[in-house]
């Protein structure tokens, strides 16, 4: 494979910047001509990304890697494959190779961390939607909670991964279920809203958050005791893994259709250490 393009959903966002940089480094080590594109602003622009995938297809790139931000990416990636291009996707289906969480297992990981807290844990969930990977995560949490003696899911709200909805939905969750003492989410977009809701209701020390990622206030929330922990991924490892996987597939090697991302829950005790090791 001579070339590859990464259509980065958020090139300026720290986590995605790390993934892109590590992808580029690994591509260079394999002698692959690597290019990166993506929206130039600070907001995910699915329409722009699709246009860039189409351009990369027209340019006959050897591989195209992206985050499939909506169902509209599926036919575009299919067209790339029809053109003989190997496709890879991060955190979502649609590529010849997918690197990302197993969301059902991820749900259990959240519960395993929460169950270590003393006493009864009444858990409120904030999910993207009741479909796809968000549904898998929610189902994983519910199933794992039922297997514990101290974790119970008492309510769920949805934000469509829209940061502007996070505060209202966090408040709605806490209003409907005043017994909640833990909120958890698989989305980094909700962190500021959840933190604001906990603070405004004077619930610091009474309700804790398990965040998605250290960015967007996650690290600070853990440091200040508002978040019990943060879900972290091996971001650099993911960038290297996806470029290696598409290159290996292009060379005719057997590559799994789905490669699980490396994940952990970082707490106040070890979060800084994990971040220094390339987790995020």
N, C-alpha and C positions, 0 to 999 in steps of 0.2 A: 504494500500500500504506500503510494507516494505522497499522498496529501490527506489532510483532515481539517474540518472546520468545526469549531465549537460555537454554536449560537447560544450565547450566555444570556439568561433572562435578566440578570441584574449585575452587570459588570462592575458597578461601583459598590455593591453591597459586600461587606468583608468576607462573608462565608463563600459567596460565589466567586469573589476575587481570588481567594485561596485555591478553590477548585480549578479555576482557569489557569492560574500560574503553575500549579503542579502538573496539570495536563500538558501544558506547553513544555515544561521541563522534561517530562517523560517522552513526549513526542520527539524532542530534539535528540534524546539519547538513543532513539530507535531510527533516527534519520528520516523522520516524517516531516514534510513541509506543513507546518501547523499555522492556521489562522484563526482569529477569534472575531466574532461580530456580536451584536446585541443592541438593545435600546440604549441611546445615549443619555437619557434622563435617569432619574432615580426611581422610576415607576415601571413595573413590568408592562410591556406593550406586546401582547400576543400577536396582533396584526403585523407589527414590524418584524417580529421573530419569524413568522410564517413567510413573509416576503424574503427574508434573508436565507431561509432554508431553500426556498424556490430558486434563489440566485445561486446558492452553493450547488444545487442540483444541476442548474444550467452550466455552471462552471466545471462540472464533472469531477467534483472532489472525490477522493477515494472513500472517505467516510464523513458522515455528518453526525454530530452529537448535540443534544439539546435537552432542555426540560420541557416536556409536553404540557403546556399550561392549560390546554383545553382539549375537548374532543376534536376540534378543528385541525389539530396537528396530525391526527391519524391518517387521513387521506394524503396529506402532504408528504409524510414520511413513507407511505406506501409508494407514492410516485417516485421518490428517491430510490427506493429499493428496485423498482421496475427499471430504473436507469442504470442498475448495476452498482449502486452505492451502498456500502454497509452503514447501517444506522445504529446509533446508541442513544439511549435515553437515561436520564437521571431522575429518580424519585417518581417515575411514572411509566406506564406501559406505552408501547408503540414502536420501540426499536427492536432491531435484531437481537440486541443485547440490552438488558436493563440492569442498572446498578442502583440500589436503593434499599430502604428498609423493608423488611417483612413486617407489615403493619400489625398483623395479629400478634406476632412475637413482641413487637414494640409495646403493644398494649399491656402485655404481661410484664415487661420490664418496668413500666411505670408503676404497676401495682406492687411488684416485688420491692421497689424502693419505698413506696408509701407505707407498705405493711411493716416496715422496720420502725416506724414511728410508734411511740407508746400510746396505748388506748385506742378507742374507736375512731376510725377515719371515715367520715361521711364525705363522699367524693362527688364534686360537680364537674362535669366535662364540658369543654368548649371545643367543638369540632367544626370542620369546614362545612360538611353537609352530611346527609344520611345516605350517601352513595359512595361507591368506589373505595379508595384507600382510607378515607376518613371513616367510613362505615366499618371497614376491617379493623381499624384501630379501636373504635368504640366497642366493637364486639369482643376484641381481645381483652380490653380492660374489664368489661362486664364478666366475661368468663373467668378471668383470673381472680377477680374480686370475690366471686362466689366460692372459690377454693380457699379463701382465707377466713380467719376468724375475726378479723378486725377492720376489713375494708368493705364498704357498701356504696355502690353508685346510687345516688339519690336524685340526680337530675342531669339533663344534657341540653345545651343550647348550640345554635349554629350561626356562624358569621360569614360563610362563603369566603373565608380568608381575607376579609375586608377589615383593615385596621380601624376604619371609621365606625364600625359596628361593635367593636370589642367592649368599650366602656358600657354601652347600653345593655349589651347581652350579659356582661358580668354582673351588672346591677340586677338585671332581671333574674338571673340564676340565684343570687343571694337573697333576693326578695321572696322568690317562690319557695326557697329551701333554706330557711334561717339556721338549720342545723348543720349546714355545710361547714367543714373546717379544713378542707383541701379542695383546691381547684387545679385541674390539670388540662393541658392542651398539647396537641401535636403541631401547633402553628406558632411561629415566632411573631406573627403580626399582632397577636392579641396581648402580648406582654405589657405594653404601656397601659392599655385599657384595664387589664386585671389589676395591675399595681395601683392605678389611680382609684379603682373601686374599693380595694382593700383599705387604702389610706383614707379615703373620704368617709368611709363608714367606721373609722376608728377600730379596724379589725386586725391591725398589725399585732402579731403574737397570738391571735385567735384563729385566723384563717391563713393558711400558707398556699403557695402556688408552686406547681411543678411545671417549669417553663420549657419551651422548645428553643434550645440554643442559647448561647451567651450574648449574642448580639441583640440590639434593639432593647437594651435595658436588662437583659437576663442576668448578666454577670453582676450588675449592681444590685439587682433584687436579691440574689443569693447572698451577696456580701452584707446587705442590710437586714437579712433575716426575714424578708417578705416572701422570698421563694425558698422552699426547702431544698430544691435541686433544679437542675436543668438537663434536658436530654441533649447529649452531644454526639456528634458523628465524626468519624475519621475523615475529615474533609479532603486533606491532601491525598490520603490513600484512595479515596473515591475517584479523584481526578486521574490518578495514575492507573487505577484499575480499569476505568472505562476506556481509556485510550489504548491500553494493552489488549483489552478484550476485542475491540473492533479491529485492531491490527492483526491479532491472532486469527480472527474469523476470516479476514480478507486473505490470509495466507493459507486458508483451508484447514486450520486446526479446529478441534472440537472445543466449543466454548459454551458454558451453560447459558440458557436463555435469561435466567435471573441470577444475579450475584448479590447476596445480602451485604448491605453496608455494615461496617463496624460501628457499634453503638454502645453507649453507656450513659448512666445518669450521674452527673457530677454534683456534689454537695459542697457546702462551705468548707469542709475538711480538705477536699482534693481538687476543687474546680480550677484554681490557678495553676496547679501542677499539670492537669490535663490540657488546659489551654496552651501551656508552654510546650506540650508534646505534639501539637498540631491538631488537637480535637477542636470542634467548634460547632 
